[in-house]
């Protein structure tokens, strides 16, 4: 079960072992130092060498160019060791591996990072193994503030394109000062957050909501 939402709070910082996208093992990876001045997609998943997880990480890797174009760093994290991450990276897709993904894979063997984000599964959950990472996602802005968080139950894979849309919406708001209505996508108009702005938007766009 998640703890209180982290929206609007500083993201819990952490230092841990990790493996870089080029395969280099890092004994002391620090999140905040790594993402300084950038947006962050922090992507928790239960375990290496499992079922839904490889499909998510492969999908994530295929969208790295889009995320980098948005000045976004990607960090994935589970309770596996960095050595297990490395073995999974070196396992072909046809054998259940993920291949040479180009993002950071962080290790939380003690479960302290999972706990700080409210994502350490309890024994009450019928799908997750107790102590593993829940399928949680956080979008963190350039000031290290959490602006989005979501959690899927273990059997339900995530839509990576939605997180790209969230970053695009955040950037639009920061650049234009307008909020993003339901179903907003890049290129769509925003809404001025006043009573008249809502009325103007709905008078033109309500049929498409």
Secondary structure, 3 states (H helix, E strand, C coil): CCCCCCCCCECCCCEEEEECCCCCEEEEEEHHHHHCCCEEEEEECCCCCCCHHHHHHHHHHHCHHHHHHCCEEEEEEECCCHHHHHHHHCCCHHHCCCCCCCCEEEECCCCHHHHHCCCECCCCCCCCCCCCECEEEEEECCCCEEEEEEEECCCCCCCHHHHHHHHHHHHHHHHHCCECCCCCCCCCCCECCCHHHHHHHHHHHHHHC
